[in-house]
């Protein structure tokens, strides 16, 4: 069986109508326990332009505590983190907001990880290491389901 | 930013290798797996795809050892990745 997930298309639940009722205080929330991974992702997002409001969290517990206030348009979750992992965070966010746009960005490329994430309602799954285009694909997907281009003021 | 991250990653390689060596020597599979997982994710992103290629099966092996601590580890468990970390340290101009 081919378990190479590096070229998995950005798939998942269609996601949100994010402009609905709740104000967004953040464009993209990046959740990863590795500082360099957070910085890299932030740098890639900023390289696409616009004046993005980014926020970073170092673990799942921190992310869940801040998520309701931030109400990010896009949440990017690592999976393998100490304590609460990204799948548990995804599950909890889905419980709070069924229409939130939450995608996994993980080095966990096992097909079972991908299946679990999608079954929990992940809006997409990008395998590390990734090309910048994969992150842009996620942003485009968000635009297609929400009608919002986060790069435009 | 990417250049700085690459420089930092390379500068940390000796410490990373030492931590991995210690974790493997003490059969601390969760810690070893965590280190390898980080190398796998960051190495390829920062210009060392070989690290990701070698780390991927090792991470799986360590996961299996974590699930079944009685399973005997390979004799050279982690050897190829440690060698690749040494090589990456010498590689001043990664892909």
gemmi code that builds the backbone of each chain (N, CA, C; Angstrom):
import gemmi

chains = {
    "A": [
        ("UNK", (0.843, -1.189, 0.000), (0.000, 0.000, 0.000), (0.883, 1.246, 0.000)),
        ("UNK", (0.531, 2.202, -0.828), (1.307, 3.445, -0.855), (0.896, 4.333, 0.317)),
        ("UNK", (1.839, 4.543, 1.210), (1.508, 5.365, 2.380), (2.131, 6.744, 2.284)),
        ("UNK", (2.654, 7.077, 1.104), (3.253, 8.398, 0.933), (2.135, 9.440, 0.865)),
        ("UNK", (2.111, 10.317, 1.862), (1.033, 11.306, 1.913), (1.527, 12.700, 1.559)),
        ("UNK", (2.754, 12.776, 1.024), (3.334, 14.089, 0.790), (2.587, 14.880, -0.273)),
        ("UNK", (1.887, 14.167, -1.141), (1.189, 14.880, -2.205), (-0.322, 14.848, -2.010)),
        ("UNK", (-0.741, 14.664, -0.769), (-2.178, 14.668, -0.504), (-2.743, 16.041, -0.848)),
        ("UNK", (-3.798, 16.080, -1.617), (-4.374, 17.383, -1.926), (-4.985, 17.998, -0.676)),
        ("UNK", (-5.180, 19.277, -0.717), (-5.811, 19.930, 0.425), (-7.279, 19.565, 0.404)),
        ("UNK", (-7.618, 18.641, 1.272), (-8.997, 18.149, 1.299), (-9.510, 18.204, 2.718)),
        ("UNK", (-10.744, 17.868, 2.903), (-11.299, 17.869, 4.248), (-12.702, 18.417, 4.214)),
        ("UNK", (-13.231, 18.730, 5.388), (-14.588, 19.247, 5.432), (-14.624, 20.612, 4.769)),
        ("UNK", (-15.724, 20.927, 4.130), (-15.779, 22.187, 3.399), (-15.639, 23.388, 4.308)),
        ("UNK", (-16.035, 23.251, 5.589), (-15.783, 24.319, 6.533), (-16.780, 25.449, 6.442)),
        ("UNK", (-16.262, 26.612, 6.729), (-16.974, 27.648, 7.431), (-17.785, 28.628, 6.619)),
        ("UNK", (-18.581, 29.321, 7.328), (-19.124, 30.599, 6.910), (-18.569, 31.588, 7.933)),
        ("UNK", (-17.236, 31.845, 7.886), (-16.578, 32.490, 9.017), (-16.970, 33.935, 9.252)),
        ("UNK", (-17.554, 34.569, 8.260), (-17.873, 35.971, 8.487), (-19.158, 36.142, 9.264)),
        ("UNK", (-19.802, 35.050, 9.591), (-21.101, 35.099, 10.241), (-21.143, 36.001, 11.477)),
        ("UNK", (-21.234, 35.425, 12.615), (-21.585, 36.237, 13.781), (-20.400, 36.745, 14.597)),
        ("UNK", (-19.310, 36.014, 14.586), (-18.275, 36.280, 15.580), (-17.135, 37.086, 14.993)),
        ("UNK", (-16.654, 38.112, 15.691), (-15.528, 38.887, 15.166), (-14.225, 38.082, 15.199)),
        ("UNK", (-13.432, 38.256, 14.175), (-12.135, 37.575, 14.122), (-11.052, 38.531, 14.604)),
        ("UNK", (-10.315, 38.141, 15.596), (-9.231, 38.990, 16.105), (-7.871, 38.518, 15.601)),
        ("UNK", (-7.895, 37.562, 14.715), (-6.652, 36.976, 14.221), (-6.944, 36.336, 12.868)),
        ("UNK", (-6.025, 36.524, 11.898), (-6.214, 35.876, 10.602), (-5.800, 34.406, 10.663)),
        ("UNK", (-4.597, 34.175, 11.205), (-4.097, 32.799, 11.259), (-3.503, 32.526, 12.642)),
        ("UNK", (-3.974, 31.470, 13.257), (-3.389, 30.996, 14.512), (-2.498, 29.799, 14.182)),
        ("UNK", (-1.224, 29.912, 14.573), (-0.258, 28.834, 14.331), (0.018, 28.139, 15.656)),
        ("UNK", (-0.213, 26.836, 15.693), (0.000, 26.086, 16.933), (1.045, 25.004, 16.670)),
        ("UNK", (2.207, 25.156, 17.278), (3.298, 24.195, 17.078), (4.253, 24.319, 18.252)),
        ("UNK", (4.725, 23.188, 18.748), (5.615, 23.242, 19.924), (7.049, 23.595, 19.539)),
        ("UNK", (7.371, 23.587, 18.245), (8.724, 23.928, 17.800), (8.750, 25.367, 17.291)),
        ("UNK", (9.541, 26.198, 17.973), (9.588, 27.616, 17.625), (9.969, 27.849, 16.177)),
        ("UNK", (10.953, 27.096, 15.686), (11.405, 27.289, 14.304), (10.292, 26.951, 13.314)),
        ("UNK", (9.480, 25.962, 13.643), (8.368, 25.609, 12.750), (7.326, 26.724, 12.714)),
        ("UNK", (7.072, 27.311, 13.884), (6.115, 28.429, 13.925), (6.653, 29.613, 13.113)),
        ("UNK", (7.928, 29.909, 13.309), (8.535, 31.049, 12.600), (8.522, 30.837, 11.097)),
        ("UNK", (8.834, 29.614, 10.694), (8.879, 29.300, 9.268), (7.501, 29.490, 8.635)),
        ("UNK", (6.498, 28.964, 9.306), (5.127, 29.072, 8.788), (4.695, 30.540, 8.736)),
        ("UNK", (5.028, 31.289, 9.769), (4.667, 32.712, 9.793), (5.377, 33.452, 8.662)),
        ("UNK", (6.658, 33.119, 8.444), (7.420, 33.795, 7.385), (6.822, 33.484, 6.016)),
        ("UNK", (6.426, 32.240, 5.825), (5.818, 31.854, 4.542), (4.516, 32.623, 4.323)),
        ("UNK", (3.684, 32.677, 5.363), (2.405, 33.385, 5.232), (2.638, 34.862, 4.928)),
        ("UNK", (3.602, 35.468, 5.616), (3.871, 36.894, 5.390), (4.446, 37.128, 3.993)),
        ("UNK", (5.156, 36.126, 3.469), (5.770, 36.297, 2.138), (4.712, 36.402, 1.044)),
        ("UNK", (3.487, 35.965, 1.348), (2.428, 36.045, 0.340), (1.843, 37.456, 0.257)),
        ("UNK", (2.220, 38.298, 1.206), (1.751, 39.684, 1.161), (0.659, 39.963, 2.158)),
        ("UNK", (0.114, 41.173, 2.075), (-0.946, 41.572, 2.991), (-0.385, 41.929, 4.351)),
        ("UNK", (-1.277, 42.336, 5.208), (-0.875, 42.716, 6.565), (-1.580, 41.776, 7.537)),
        ("UNK", (-1.088, 40.551, 7.545), (-1.783, 39.502, 8.288), (-1.642, 39.687, 9.787)),
        ("UNK", (-2.736, 39.379, 10.491), (-2.663, 39.296, 11.952), (-2.427, 37.826, 12.301)),
        ("UNK", (-1.192, 37.545, 12.702), (-0.839, 36.169, 13.046), (-0.713, 36.052, 14.559)),
        ("UNK", (-1.020, 34.880, 15.050), (-0.831, 34.622, 16.474), (-0.252, 33.213, 16.599)),
        ("UNK", (0.660, 33.050, 17.567), (1.310, 31.747, 17.734), (1.035, 31.188, 19.127)),
        ("UNK", (0.843, 29.880, 19.193), (0.732, 29.186, 20.479), (1.694, 27.998, 20.478)),
        ("UNK", (2.246, 27.724, 21.660), (3.296, 26.698, 21.762), (2.770, 25.304, 22.064)),
        ("UNK", (1.513, 25.212, 22.411), (0.959, 23.878, 22.700), (-0.562, 23.925, 22.601)),
        ("UNK", (-1.149, 22.755, 22.693), (-2.584, 22.648, 22.512), (-3.385, 23.313, 23.615)),
        ("UNK", (-2.895, 23.213, 24.831), (-3.620, 23.796, 25.958), (-3.703, 25.316, 25.810)),
        ("UNK", (-2.550, 25.909, 25.459), (-2.499, 27.358, 25.256), (-3.449, 27.760, 24.115)),
        ("UNK", (-3.423, 26.975, 23.064), (-4.267, 27.294, 21.901), (-5.747, 27.250, 22.264)),
        ("UNK", (-6.139, 26.220, 22.984), (-7.560, 26.093, 23.321), (-8.010, 27.206, 24.260)),
        ("UNK", (-7.105, 27.622, 25.145), (-7.457, 28.690, 26.084), (-7.684, 30.007, 25.335)),
        ("UNK", (-6.921, 30.224, 24.259), (-6.987, 31.512, 23.573), (-7.937, 31.507, 22.375)),
        ("UNK", (-8.262, 30.327, 21.907), (-9.013, 30.227, 20.653), (-10.346, 30.987, 20.666)),
        ("UNK", (-11.161, 30.863, 21.725), (-12.463, 31.551, 21.688), (-12.327, 33.068, 21.565)),
        ("UNK", (-11.328, 33.635, 22.223), (-11.147, 35.090, 22.145), (-10.587, 35.492, 20.777)),
        ("UNK", (-9.643, 34.713, 20.281), (-9.019, 35.054, 19.003), (-9.970, 34.820, 17.830)),
        ("UNK", (-10.729, 33.750, 17.940), (-11.604, 33.337, 16.840), (-10.894, 33.472, 15.495)),
        ("UNK", (-9.790, 32.772, 15.315), (-8.998, 32.945, 14.090), (-9.774, 32.514, 12.843)),
        ("UNK", (-9.481, 33.199, 11.762), (-10.099, 32.776, 10.496), (-9.580, 31.392, 10.122)),
        ("UNK", (-8.261, 31.224, 10.277), (-7.623, 29.949, 9.930), (-6.794, 29.493, 11.126)),
        ("UNK", (-6.943, 28.236, 11.494), (-6.109, 27.666, 12.550), (-5.246, 26.560, 11.935)),
        ("UNK", (-3.931, 26.659, 12.138), (-3.005, 25.653, 11.619), (-2.405, 24.903, 12.796)),
        ("UNK", (-2.662, 23.611, 12.854), (-2.302, 22.817, 14.029), (-1.248, 21.770, 13.717)),
        ("UNK", (-0.183, 21.779, 14.489), (0.723, 20.629, 14.498), (-0.012, 19.488, 15.222)),
        ("UNK", (0.373, 18.266, 14.971), (-0.281, 17.150, 15.675), (0.549, 16.697, 16.867)),
        ("UNK", (1.820, 16.423, 16.609), (2.660, 15.799, 17.636), (3.204, 16.866, 18.581)),
        ("UNK", (2.460, 17.136, 19.647), (2.892, 18.124, 20.642), (2.769, 17.489, 22.020)),
        ("UNK", (3.651, 17.878, 22.932), (3.544, 17.339, 24.287), (2.232, 17.780, 24.939)),
        ("UNK", (1.702, 16.956, 25.796), (0.425, 17.281, 26.423), (-0.711, 17.036, 25.451)),
        ("UNK", (-1.558, 18.022, 25.271), (-2.691, 17.865, 24.368), (-2.214, 17.945, 22.922)),
        ("UNK", (-2.445, 16.885, 22.150), (-1.952, 16.912, 20.766), (-2.943, 17.637, 19.854)),
        ("UNK", (-2.504, 17.830, 18.609), (-3.302, 18.623, 17.682), (-4.650, 18.001, 17.356)),
        ("UNK", (-4.739, 16.682, 17.363), (-6.019, 16.045, 17.060), (-7.032, 16.325, 18.166)),
        ("UNK", (-6.562, 16.332, 19.423), (-7.456, 16.647, 20.541), (-7.906, 18.106, 20.471)),
        ("UNK", (-6.993, 18.969, 20.040), (-7.354, 20.384, 19.897), (-8.397, 20.542, 18.790)),
        ("UNK", (-8.155, 19.854, 17.675), (-9.110, 19.903, 16.564), (-10.502, 19.470, 17.038)),
        ("UNK", (-10.542, 18.373, 17.772), (-11.817, 17.834, 18.250), (-12.531, 18.863, 19.126)),
        ("UNK", (-11.775, 19.493, 19.999), (-12.371, 20.457, 20.914), (-12.872, 21.705, 20.174)),
        ("UNK", (-12.086, 22.169, 19.208), (-12.524, 23.345, 18.441), (-13.790, 23.005, 17.650)),
        ("UNK", (-13.785, 21.822, 17.045), (-14.961, 21.392, 16.281), (-16.207, 21.360, 17.176)),
        ("UNK", (-16.020, 20.959, 18.438), (-17.138, 20.903, 19.377), (-17.681, 22.308, 19.631)),
        ("UNK", (-16.753, 23.291, 19.684), (-17.172, 24.675, 19.943), (-17.757, 25.330, 18.703)),
        ("UNK", (-17.090, 25.098, 17.573), (-17.492, 25.766, 16.327), (-17.365, 24.782, 15.172)),
        ("UNK", (-18.496, 24.245, 14.786), (-18.482, 23.235, 13.730), (-17.967, 23.793, 12.409)),
        ("UNK", (-18.060, 25.117, 12.214), (-17.709, 25.683, 10.915), (-16.316, 26.320, 10.892)),
        ("UNK", (-15.539, 26.169, 11.956), (-14.201, 26.776, 11.983), (-13.300, 26.126, 10.935)),
        ("UNK", (-12.391, 26.932, 10.378), (-11.441, 26.405, 9.391), (-10.166, 26.015, 10.136)),
        ("UNK", (-9.985, 24.720, 10.312), (-8.853, 24.208, 11.100), (-8.118, 23.164, 10.266)),
        ("UNK", (-6.855, 23.418, 9.969), (-6.076, 22.486, 9.149), (-4.858, 21.991, 9.932)),
        ("UNK", (-4.448, 20.790, 9.610), (-3.283, 20.204, 10.263), (-2.031, 20.471, 9.410)),
        ("UNK", (-0.941, 20.817, 10.080), (0.365, 20.952, 9.416), (1.325, 20.116, 10.239)),
        ("UNK", (1.593, 18.914, 9.759), (2.261, 17.947, 10.625), (3.291, 17.117, 9.872)),
        ("UNK", (4.323, 16.701, 10.597), (5.293, 15.764, 10.016), (4.768, 14.333, 10.109)),
        ("UNK", (3.641, 14.174, 10.746), (3.034, 12.842, 10.869), (2.368, 12.470, 9.562)),
        ("UNK", (3.085, 11.719, 8.720), (2.576, 11.452, 7.382), (1.888, 10.093, 7.270)),
        ("UNK", (1.758, 9.377, 8.390), (1.089, 8.079, 8.324), (-0.355, 8.281, 7.881)),
        ("UNK", (-0.787, 7.414, 7.008), (-2.119, 7.589, 6.426), (-3.188, 7.560, 7.509)),
        ("UNK", (-2.924, 6.823, 8.592), (-3.896, 6.756, 9.689), (-4.085, 8.126, 10.338)),
        ("UNK", (-2.975, 8.872, 10.475), (-3.063, 10.237, 11.019), (-3.969, 11.103, 10.165)),
        ("UNK", (-3.769, 10.983, 8.857), (-4.548, 11.802, 7.925), (-6.020, 11.431, 8.029)),
        ("UNK", (-6.286, 10.130, 8.038), (-7.680, 9.678, 8.125), (-8.333, 10.162, 9.406)),
        ("UNK", (-7.599, 10.042, 10.517), (-8.162, 10.467, 11.799), (-8.478, 11.960, 11.771)),
        ("UNK", (-7.518, 12.742, 11.262), (-7.731, 14.192, 11.218), (-8.954, 14.536, 10.368)),
        ("UNK", (-9.067, 13.901, 9.222), (-10.192, 14.214, 8.342), (-11.505, 13.752, 8.954)),
        ("UNK", (-11.452, 12.596, 9.653), (-12.698, 12.118, 10.272), (-13.132, 13.029, 11.412)),
        ("UNK", (-12.164, 13.741, 11.997), (-12.503, 14.685, 13.064), (-12.903, 16.046, 12.501)),
        ("UNK", (-12.831, 16.159, 11.187), (-13.303, 17.390, 10.568), (-12.230, 18.380, 10.192)),
        ("UNK", (-10.986, 17.922, 10.028), (-9.931, 18.846, 9.599), (-10.287, 19.443, 8.234)),
        ("UNK", (-10.011, 20.723, 8.074), (-10.307, 21.401, 6.815), (-9.226, 21.141, 5.772)),
        ("UNK", (-8.102, 20.575, 6.195), (-7.011, 20.269, 5.285), (-5.877, 19.611, 6.043)),
        ("UNK", (-4.889, 19.098, 5.293), (-3.767, 18.402, 5.934), (-2.523, 18.626, 5.089)),
        ("UNK", (-1.533, 19.276, 5.660), (-0.276, 19.512, 4.953), (0.827, 18.764, 5.692)),
        ("UNK", (1.595, 17.994, 4.943), (2.663, 17.189, 5.547), (3.981, 17.956, 5.512)),
        ("UNK", (4.641, 18.049, 6.677), (5.990, 18.633, 6.752), (7.006, 17.598, 6.280)),
        ("UNK", (8.053, 17.983, 5.609), (8.297, 19.323, 5.096), (7.404, 19.607, 3.904)),
        ("UNK", (7.027, 20.857, 3.767), (6.072, 21.226, 2.727), (6.644, 22.342, 1.866)),
        ("UNK", (6.062, 22.482, 0.696), (6.391, 23.627, -0.154), (5.437, 24.762, 0.209)),
        ("UNK", (5.898, 25.989, 0.031), (5.076, 27.159, 0.372), (3.710, 27.097, -0.309)),
        ("UNK", (3.711, 26.546, -1.511), (2.459, 26.481, -2.271), (1.368, 25.730, -1.517)),
        ("UNK", (1.771, 24.745, -0.719), (0.780, 23.955, 0.016), (0.052, 24.822, 1.038)),
        ("UNK", (0.787, 25.773, 1.617), (0.164, 26.672, 2.589), (-0.757, 27.650, 1.855)),
        ("UNK", (-0.282, 28.106, 0.691), (-1.118, 29.005, -0.106), (-2.401, 28.293, -0.542)),
        ("UNK", (-2.289, 27.000, -0.854), (-3.473, 26.229, -1.236), (-4.510, 26.239, -0.107)),
        ("UNK", (-4.030, 26.128, 1.130), (-4.950, 26.162, 2.267), (-5.666, 27.508, 2.348)),
        ("UNK", (-4.887, 28.578, 2.151), (-5.473, 29.920, 2.224), (-6.504, 30.096, 1.094)),
        ("UNK", (-6.181, 29.571, -0.065), (-7.128, 29.649, -1.181), (-8.387, 28.847, -0.880)),
        ("UNK", (-8.195, 27.728, -0.234), (-9.370, 26.931, 0.116), (-10.256, 27.706, 1.085)),
        ("UNK", (-9.598, 28.355, 2.050), (-10.373, 29.163, 3.000), (-11.153, 30.240, 2.235)),
        ("UNK", (-10.484, 30.871, 1.285), (-11.156, 31.919, 0.512), (-12.350, 31.356, -0.244)),
        ("UNK", (-12.184, 30.143, -0.775), (-13.270, 29.583, -1.580), (-14.486, 29.225, -0.723)),
        ("UNK", (-14.267, 28.877, 0.534), (-15.427, 28.511, 1.366), (-15.993, 29.700, 2.131)),
        ("UNK", (-15.168, 30.729, 2.330), (-15.640, 31.854, 3.139), (-15.900, 33.108, 2.336)),
        ("UNK", (-15.279, 33.180, 1.152), (-15.380, 34.394, 0.360), (-14.457, 35.493, 0.832)),
        ("UNK", (-13.575, 35.175, 1.785), (-12.692, 36.192, 2.353), (-11.254, 35.929, 1.929)),
        ("UNK", (-10.610, 36.976, 1.388), (-9.184, 36.905, 1.069), (-8.427, 37.558, 2.209)),
        ("UNK", (-7.730, 36.747, 2.991), (-7.066, 37.293, 4.184), (-5.911, 38.233, 3.825)),
        ("UNK", (-5.479, 38.219, 2.559), (-4.383, 39.095, 2.168), (-4.875, 40.499, 1.781)),
        ("UNK", (-6.174, 40.644, 1.681), (-6.721, 41.971, 1.351), (-7.225, 42.631, 2.611)),
        ("UNK", (-6.888, 43.927, 2.783), (-7.316, 44.601, 4.011), (-8.840, 44.720, 4.082)),
    ],
    "B": [
        ("UNK", (14.319, 35.387, 7.169), (13.931, 34.553, 8.306), (14.360, 33.105, 8.081)),
        ("UNK", (14.116, 32.619, 6.856), (14.458, 31.220, 6.575), (15.960, 30.994, 6.689)),
        ("UNK", (16.741, 31.979, 6.211), (18.202, 31.846, 6.320), (18.633, 31.760, 7.781)),
        ("UNK", (18.016, 32.586, 8.617), (18.373, 32.551, 10.037), (17.962, 31.216, 10.669)),
        ("UNK", (16.766, 30.751, 10.320), (16.306, 29.466, 10.873), (17.243, 28.334, 10.452)),
        ("UNK", (17.706, 28.433, 9.189), (18.618, 27.409, 8.674), (19.951, 27.444, 9.441)),
        ("UNK", (20.436, 28.661, 9.669), (21.690, 28.817, 10.419), (21.534, 28.279, 11.839)),
        ("UNK", (20.418, 28.626, 12.474), (20.174, 28.165, 13.846), (20.062, 26.641, 13.899)),
        ("UNK", (19.335, 26.091, 12.932), (19.145, 24.637, 12.908), (20.491, 23.933, 12.796)),
        ("UNK", (21.338, 24.477, 11.904), (22.659, 23.885, 11.681), (23.519, 24.025, 12.939)),
        ("UNK", (23.438, 25.190, 13.571), (24.240, 25.422, 14.783), (23.813, 24.486, 15.913)),
        ("UNK", (22.531, 24.116, 15.910), (22.009, 23.238, 16.970), (22.282, 21.761, 16.697)),
        ("UNK", (22.799, 21.446, 15.505), (22.942, 20.033, 15.140), (23.791, 19.224, 16.141)),
        ("UNK", (24.918, 19.764, 16.626), (25.690, 18.960, 17.584), (24.893, 18.639, 18.849)),
        ("UNK", (24.158, 19.628, 19.366), (23.336, 19.388, 20.559), (22.209, 18.402, 20.251)),
        ("UNK", (21.615, 18.573, 19.074), (20.531, 17.672, 18.674), (21.049, 16.234, 18.605)),
        ("UNK", (22.216, 16.079, 17.988), (22.794, 14.735, 17.858), (23.125, 14.162, 19.234)),
        ("UNK", (23.640, 15.000, 20.130), (23.983, 14.519, 21.470), (22.733, 14.077, 22.229)),
        ("UNK", (21.679, 14.866, 22.115), (20.413, 14.508, 22.784), (19.856, 13.198, 22.230)),
        ("UNK", (19.946, 13.061, 20.916), (19.436, 11.832, 20.294), (20.270, 10.626, 20.731)),
        ("UNK", (21.589, 10.797, 20.743), (22.477, 9.713, 21.183), (22.127, 9.276, 22.611)),
        ("UNK", (21.945, 10.267, 23.495), (21.609, 9.965, 24.894), (20.281, 9.221, 24.990)),
        ("UNK", (19.299, 9.719, 24.258), (17.964, 9.104, 24.319), (18.019, 7.659, 23.818)),
        ("UNK", (18.763, 7.431, 22.743), (18.872, 6.073, 22.202), (19.635, 5.166, 23.178)),
        ("UNK", (20.715, 5.711, 23.755), (21.531, 4.901, 24.669), (20.750, 4.506, 25.914)),
        ("UNK", (19.852, 5.372, 26.347), (19.081, 5.062, 27.561), (17.721, 4.448, 27.234)),
        ("UNK", (17.533, 4.096, 25.952), (16.272, 3.486, 25.499), (15.072, 4.347, 25.862)),
        ("UNK", (15.269, 5.650, 25.836), (14.151, 6.573, 26.065), (13.482, 6.808, 24.712)),
        ("UNK", (12.636, 5.857, 24.315), (12.068, 5.897, 22.962), (11.167, 7.108, 22.734)),
        ("UNK", (10.333, 7.490, 23.707), (9.503, 8.692, 23.452), (10.345, 9.943, 23.183)),
        ("UNK", (11.412, 10.113, 23.970), (12.271, 11.286, 23.778), (12.996, 11.207, 22.430)),
        ("UNK", (13.503, 10.014, 22.114), (14.201, 9.835, 20.836), (13.236, 10.113, 19.672)),
        ("UNK", (12.022, 9.605, 19.807), (11.042, 9.803, 18.740), (10.706, 11.286, 18.580)),
        ("UNK", (10.597, 11.985, 19.702), (10.298, 13.419, 19.649), (11.402, 14.186, 18.899)),
        ("UNK", (12.648, 13.844, 19.196), (13.778, 14.510, 18.531), (13.770, 14.199, 17.029)),
        ("UNK", (13.567, 12.921, 16.721), (13.575, 12.503, 15.315), (12.418, 13.150, 14.550)),
        ("UNK", (11.274, 13.248, 15.213), (10.100, 13.866, 14.596), (10.394, 15.326, 14.232)),
        ("UNK", (11.081, 16.014, 15.132), (11.419, 17.417, 14.902), (12.410, 17.542, 13.727)),
        ("UNK", (13.399, 16.652, 13.716), (14.380, 16.663, 12.612), (13.675, 16.410, 11.283)),
        ("UNK", (12.761, 15.449, 11.310), (12.030, 15.084, 10.096), (11.237, 16.280, 9.547)),
        ("UNK", (10.572, 17.003, 10.430), (9.751, 18.124, 9.991), (10.559, 19.322, 9.552)),
        ("UNK", (11.584, 19.634, 10.316), (12.340, 20.858, 10.046), (13.441, 20.661, 9.010)),
        ("UNK", (14.112, 19.502, 9.051), (15.263, 19.270, 8.174), (14.930, 19.525, 6.719)),
        ("UNK", (13.886, 18.877, 6.254), (13.496, 19.028, 4.855), (13.063, 20.448, 4.527)),
        ("UNK", (12.382, 21.081, 5.473), (11.894, 22.444, 5.231), (13.039, 23.432, 5.113)),
        ("UNK", (14.151, 23.145, 5.781), (15.249, 24.110, 5.832), (16.398, 23.749, 4.892)),
        ("UNK", (16.206, 22.744, 4.054), (17.201, 22.484, 3.023), (17.971, 21.182, 3.153)),
        ("UNK", (17.561, 20.314, 4.086), (18.240, 19.023, 4.231), (17.219, 17.891, 4.043)),
        ("UNK", (16.749, 17.676, 2.818), (15.744, 16.627, 2.587), (16.234, 15.239, 2.982)),
        ("UNK", (17.561, 15.045, 2.932), (18.115, 13.742, 3.308), (17.784, 13.414, 4.777)),
        ("UNK", (17.787, 14.434, 5.613), (17.464, 14.200, 7.027), (16.028, 13.701, 7.160)),
        ("UNK", (15.132, 14.313, 6.421), (13.729, 13.886, 6.470), (13.601, 12.446, 5.965)),
        ("UNK", (14.327, 12.156, 4.875), (14.235, 10.815, 4.271), (14.709, 9.742, 5.255)),
        ("UNK", (15.781, 10.018, 5.968), (16.330, 9.028, 6.898), (15.537, 8.994, 8.208)),
        ("UNK", (15.028, 10.155, 8.606), (14.308, 10.223, 9.883), (12.947, 9.522, 9.821)),
        ("UNK", (12.344, 9.489, 8.637), (10.974, 8.966, 8.530), (10.859, 7.499, 8.991)),
        ("UNK", (11.670, 6.574, 8.448), (11.545, 5.193, 8.931), (12.008, 5.041, 10.382)),
        ("UNK", (12.980, 5.851, 10.789), (13.451, 5.763, 12.175), (12.334, 6.161, 13.147)),
        ("UNK", (11.589, 7.183, 12.781), (10.486, 7.595, 13.645), (9.483, 6.446, 13.798)),
        ("UNK", (9.240, 5.737, 12.681), (8.309, 4.603, 12.740), (8.855, 3.502, 13.649)),
        ("UNK", (10.166, 3.224, 13.517), (10.784, 2.204, 14.369), (10.662, 2.577, 15.838)),
        ("UNK", (10.913, 3.851, 16.129), (10.861, 4.293, 17.524), (9.430, 4.237, 18.055)),
        ("UNK", (8.478, 4.536, 17.192), (7.074, 4.423, 17.590), (6.731, 2.985, 17.947)),
        ("UNK", (7.259, 2.044, 17.137), (7.001, 0.625, 17.405), (7.641, 0.201, 18.726)),
        ("UNK", (8.841, 0.707, 18.979), (9.524, 0.376, 20.241), (8.781, 0.986, 21.434)),
        ("UNK", (8.225, 2.155, 21.214), (7.447, 2.812, 22.270), (6.220, 1.954, 22.605)),
        ("UNK", (5.597, 1.408, 21.558), (4.401, 0.592, 21.771), (4.742, -0.770, 22.358)),
        ("UNK", (5.922, -1.277, 22.025), (6.311, -2.617, 22.481), (7.752, -2.586, 22.986)),
        ("UNK", (7.945, -2.144, 24.243), (9.300, -1.962, 24.773), (10.101, -3.260, 24.841)),
        ("UNK", (9.422, -4.398, 24.754), (10.154, -5.674, 24.831), (10.775, -6.056, 23.493)),
        ("UNK", (10.336, -5.392, 22.458), (10.871, -5.680, 21.130), (12.329, -5.219, 21.071)),
        ("UNK", (13.255, -6.098, 20.656), (14.664, -5.678, 20.636), (14.926, -4.651, 19.532)),
        ("UNK", (15.596, -3.562, 19.868), (15.898, -2.554, 18.837), (16.980, -3.043, 17.885)),
        ("UNK", (16.994, -2.476, 16.685), (18.067, -2.783, 15.733), (19.421, -2.408, 16.342)),
        ("UNK", (20.458, -3.135, 15.941), (21.794, -2.873, 16.513), (22.290, -1.465, 16.198)),
        ("UNK", (21.985, -1.008, 14.986), (22.483, 0.316, 14.596), (21.345, 1.336, 14.574)),
        ("UNK", (20.434, 1.187, 15.531), (19.279, 2.084, 15.560), (19.751, 3.541, 15.654)),
        ("UNK", (19.339, 4.344, 14.728), (19.704, 5.769, 14.752), (21.033, 6.078, 14.115)),
        ("UNK", (21.825, 5.040, 13.814), (23.155, 5.274, 13.249), (23.138, 6.099, 11.960)),
        ("UNK", (22.298, 5.716, 10.989), (22.280, 6.490, 9.739), (21.875, 7.952, 9.956)),
        ("UNK", (20.936, 8.186, 10.860), (20.516, 9.574, 11.068), (21.622, 10.369, 11.765)),
        ("UNK", (22.286, 9.742, 12.722), (23.382, 10.452, 13.393), (24.493, 10.786, 12.392)),
        ("UNK", (24.758, 9.855, 11.475), (25.767, 10.124, 10.441), (25.304, 11.260, 9.527)),
        ("UNK", (24.008, 11.264, 9.223), (23.479, 12.325, 8.353), (23.520, 13.685, 9.061)),
        ("UNK", (23.320, 13.680, 10.372), (23.414, 14.942, 11.124), (24.848, 15.472, 11.067)),
        ("UNK", (25.818, 14.560, 11.206), (27.231, 14.972, 11.097), (27.512, 15.541, 9.707)),
        ("UNK", (26.975, 14.872, 8.689), (27.207, 15.335, 7.314), (26.563, 16.701, 7.092)),
        ("UNK", (25.367, 16.887, 7.664), (24.666, 18.166, 7.494), (25.457, 19.306, 8.124)),
        ("UNK", (26.159, 18.981, 9.189), (26.961, 19.999, 9.874), (28.085, 20.495, 8.969)),
        ("UNK", (28.571, 19.589, 8.118), (29.665, 19.957, 7.203), (29.150, 20.615, 5.930)),
        ("UNK", (27.852, 20.470, 5.698), (27.256, 20.959, 4.466), (26.903, 22.438, 4.633)),
        ("UNK", (27.754, 23.297, 4.122), (27.549, 24.720, 4.349), (26.519, 25.335, 3.418)),
        ("UNK", (26.211, 24.618, 2.344), (25.270, 25.185, 1.386), (24.216, 24.140, 1.047)),
        ("UNK", (23.230, 23.940, 1.958), (22.244, 22.905, 1.725), (21.355, 23.223, 0.531)),
        ("UNK", (20.614, 22.209, 0.105), (19.734, 22.377, -1.067), (18.745, 23.512, -0.860)),
    ],
}
model = gemmi.Model(1)
for chain_id, residues in chains.items():
    chain = gemmi.Chain(chain_id)
    for i, (resn, *xyz) in enumerate(residues, 1):
        res = gemmi.Residue()
        res.name, res.seqid = resn, gemmi.SeqId(i, " ")
        for name, pos in zip(("N", "CA", "C"), xyz):
            atom = gemmi.Atom()
            atom.name, atom.element = name, gemmi.Element(name[0])
            atom.pos, atom.b_iso = gemmi.Position(*pos), 0.0
            res.add_atom(atom)
        chain.add_residue(res)
    model.add_chain(chain)
structure = gemmi.Structure()
structure.add_model(model)
structure.setup_entities()
